[in-house]
């Protein structure tokens, strides 16, 4: 599906409203840009929460990698308005990848704890922009990373208290999310606890 700037901005506003109003609405997301906006909102929610914890089962932490920044930049270029038009300023301020980066930074600075179970390990992160921040968080006990010994083919998901995002395609980044659900996060959390028990913890080195 093709999106324009205003549809992305409307989607962002929808996420913010559902978050702040604790809406039970289930929101569909089907692009890397949507994924970035959802993660931005989830980390902001976690920062505000008493628990201040994000639990994530993912492939290789791709949402924070430079390759994702490049993909989002390419998508932004597709919706680039003519300079000087009414949409120009909004487009310049529309920076989904940097919003996630800043949300994660703020999350750690305010005492957040990120627990990550990786399905895939081995992609170097030494040169990733987020490496210094993640390494610092690991050194301070704010970041746990474990890797599964085998691939299990389970859909990736993220949990923040009673909010969640659950993928049905890692390749296409299609997923659903909700900011106020009393059942799904509990089910996902049970799966996460099992995955974490299966995972092999490792020092946050140059590969992840």
Residue pairs with C-beta under 8 A, 6 or more apart in sequence:
1 30
1 31
3 31
3 33
3 79
4 79
5 79
5 81
5 87
5 90
5 91
5 94
6 87
8 33
8 37
8 79
8 94
9 90
9 94
11 29
11 34
11 37
12 37
14 27
15 27
15 37
15 38
15 41
15 177
16 41
17 23
18 25
18 27
18 178
18 179
18 180
19 41
19 44
19 45
19 163
19 179
22 179
22 180
23 178
23 179
23 180
24 178
24 180
24 181
25 178
26 176
26 177
26 178
26 181
27 38
27 176
27 177
27 178
28 174
28 175
28 176
29 35
29 37
29 38
29 165
29 173
29 174
29 175
29 176
29 177
30 172
30 173
30 174
30 175
31 75
31 173
32 68
32 71
32 72
32 75
32 173
33 72
33 75
33 76
33 96
34 173
34 175
35 63
35 165
35 173
35 175
36 63
36 68
36 72
36 96
36 97
36 99
36 100
37 96
37 99
38 165
38 175
38 177
39 63
39 100
39 103
39 158
39 165
40 96
40 99
40 100
40 103
41 179
42 54
42 158
42 160
42 163
42 165
42 177
43 54
43 100
43 103
43 104
43 106
43 107
43 112
43 160
44 103
44 106
44 107
45 160
45 161
45 163
45 179
46 52
46 53
46 54
46 107
46 112
46 160
46 161
47 103
47 106
47 107
47 110
47 112
49 160
49 161
51 161
52 107
52 110
52 111
52 112
52 113
53 112
53 113
53 114
53 115
53 160
53 161
54 107
54 112
54 113
54 114
54 115
54 158
54 159
54 160
55 115
55 158
55 159
55 160
55 189
55 192
56 114
56 115
56 116
56 117
56 157
56 158
56 159
57 116
57 117
57 119
57 154
57 156
57 157
57 158
57 191
57 192
57 195
58 116
58 117
58 118
58 119
58 156
58 158
59 118
59 119
59 120
59 156
59 170
60 118
60 119
60 120
60 121
60 123
60 208
61 116
61 118
61 125
61 208
62 68
63 100
64 100
64 101
64 104
64 128
64 130
64 134
65 123
65 125
65 128
65 130
66 127
66 128
66 129
68 97
69 97
69 129
72 96
72 97
73 97
76 91
76 94
76 96
79 91
80 91
81 87
81 88
81 91
82 88
101 129
101 130
104 114
104 130
104 133
105 133
107 114
108 114
108 133
108 136
108 137
108 142
108 143
111 142
112 142
113 142
113 143
113 144
114 137
114 142
114 143
114 144
115 144
115 192
115 196
116 143
116 144
116 145
116 146
117 145
117 146
117 147
117 148
117 192
117 195
117 196
117 199
118 145
118 146
118 147
118 148
118 199
118 208
119 148
119 151
119 152
119 154
119 156
120 147
120 151
121 147
121 202
121 207
121 208
122 207
123 207
123 208
124 206
124 207
125 131
125 134
125 206
125 207
125 208
126 206
126 207
134 143
134 204
135 204
137 143
138 145
138 203
138 204
139 204
143 204
144 201
145 201
145 202
145 204
145 208
146 196
146 199
146 200
146 201
146 202
147 199
147 200
147 202
148 195
148 198
148 199
148 200
149 198
149 199
149 200
154 191
154 195
155 166
155 167
155 168
156 166
156 167
156 170
157 164
157 165
157 166
157 167
157 188
157 191
157 192
158 164
158 165
158 166
159 185
159 188
159 189
159 192
161 185
162 179
162 180
162 181
162 182
162 185
163 177
163 178
163 179
163 180
163 181
163 185
164 177
164 178
164 181
164 184
164 185
164 188
165 175
165 176
165 177
166 175
166 176
166 177
166 184
166 188
167 173
167 174
167 175
168 174
168 175
168 176
169 175
178 184
